[in-house]
Amino acid sequence: MSMLKTFAAVDMTATGELAALELGETPFQVGGNALLYFPAAIGGAGVITLEGSPDGTDWATIRTLNAAQTAARWVELTDLPAYIRMDVTTAGTGSFTPSLHGVQ
């Protein structure tokens, strides 16, 4: 049982959806909690929409993040979906590889 899932590298200079992470196993239970870690804050005027899905097909916004929300590096997530992905909706600067940390 891993307490860590890593997203694909995020390039903030281009918009687009990143590959989804499939959750559902301990400690990433659907409806549970996790911490999202950003090794660097979102750069410039960049915006990421964090999206969740029950089936990997139909997506809904969980949270919208920018430099201010990621400056502290940790973002608490509650009520985890079965799938989660990042969508760079507004280009900014820089790149980083965020990770999801399980909480029990």
C-alpha positions as CSV (number, residue, x, y, z in Angstrom):
1,M,0.0,0.0,0.0
2,S,1.6,3.2,-1.2
3,M,0.8,6.5,0.6
4,L,1.9,8.5,-2.5
5,K,0.7,9.0,-6.0
6,T,2.6,11.2,-8.4
7,F,1.0,13.2,-11.2
8,A,2.7,13.7,-14.6
9,A,4.9,16.7,-14.8
10,V,2.9,19.9,-15.2
11,D,4.1,22.4,-17.8
12,M,2.4,25.7,-16.9
13,T,3.4,27.3,-20.3
14,A,0.7,25.3,-22.1
15,T,-3.0,24.7,-21.4
16,G,-4.5,21.2,-21.4
17,E,-5.6,18.2,-19.3
18,L,-3.1,15.9,-17.7
19,A,-3.4,12.1,-17.3
20,A,-5.8,11.1,-14.5
21,L,-4.9,9.2,-11.4
22,E,-7.1,6.3,-10.4
23,L,-7.9,6.3,-6.7
24,G,-10.1,4.0,-4.7
25,E,-7.6,1.9,-2.8
26,T,-6.3,2.5,0.7
27,P,-5.4,5.2,1.7
28,F,-7.0,6.9,-1.3
29,Q,-10.6,5.7,-0.6
30,V,-13.4,7.4,-2.5
31,G,-14.9,9.9,-0.1
32,G,-11.7,10.0,2.0
33,N,-9.0,12.8,2.4
34,A,-5.6,13.5,0.9
35,L,-3.0,16.2,0.7
36,L,-1.9,17.5,-2.6
37,Y,1.7,18.7,-2.7
38,F,3.2,21.3,-5.1
39,P,7.0,21.3,-5.1
40,A,6.7,24.8,-6.5
41,A,3.9,27.3,-6.6
42,I,2.0,27.8,-9.8
43,G,4.0,30.5,-11.7
44,G,2.8,33.7,-13.2
45,A,-0.9,34.1,-13.8
46,G,-1.3,30.3,-14.3
47,V,-4.5,28.5,-13.2
48,I,-5.1,24.8,-12.7
49,T,-8.5,23.3,-12.3
50,L,-8.4,20.1,-10.2
51,E,-11.1,17.8,-11.6
52,G,-12.7,14.7,-10.2
53,S,-14.7,11.9,-11.8
54,P,-16.6,8.8,-10.6
55,D,-15.9,6.9,-13.8
56,G,-13.0,8.5,-15.6
57,T,-15.4,10.0,-18.2
58,D,-17.6,12.6,-16.6
59,W,-15.5,15.4,-15.0
60,A,-16.4,18.1,-12.5
61,T,-14.3,20.8,-10.9
62,I,-13.1,20.0,-7.3
63,R,-11.0,23.2,-6.9
64,T,-9.4,26.0,-8.9
65,L,-5.8,26.7,-7.9
66,N,-3.4,29.6,-8.7
67,A,-0.2,30.9,-7.3
68,A,-1.8,32.1,-4.0
69,Q,-3.4,28.8,-3.2
70,T,-0.2,26.8,-3.9
71,A,2.3,29.1,-2.3
72,A,2.1,27.1,1.0
73,R,2.8,23.9,-1.1
74,W,0.1,21.7,0.5
75,V,-3.6,21.7,-0.4
76,E,-6.0,19.6,1.6
77,L,-8.5,17.6,-0.4
78,T,-11.7,16.0,1.1
79,D,-14.3,13.7,-0.4
80,L,-12.0,12.2,-2.9
81,P,-13.5,11.0,-6.2
82,A,-12.5,7.7,-8.0
83,Y,-10.4,9.6,-10.5
84,I,-8.6,12.9,-10.2
85,R,-6.7,15.0,-12.8
86,M,-5.3,18.5,-13.3
87,D,-6.3,20.8,-16.2
88,V,-4.1,23.8,-16.9
89,T,-6.8,26.2,-17.9
90,T,-4.7,29.4,-18.0
91,A,-1.0,29.3,-19.0
92,G,1.6,30.6,-16.6
93,T,5.3,30.0,-16.1
94,G,7.4,27.1,-14.9
95,S,6.9,23.4,-14.5
96,F,6.7,20.9,-11.5
97,T,5.6,17.4,-10.6
98,P,2.8,17.5,-8.0
99,S,2.0,14.5,-5.8
100,L,-1.0,13.2,-3.8
101,H,-0.3,12.0,-0.2
102,G,-2.6,9.6,1.5
103,V,-4.1,10.5,4.9
104,Q,-5.6,8.0,7.3
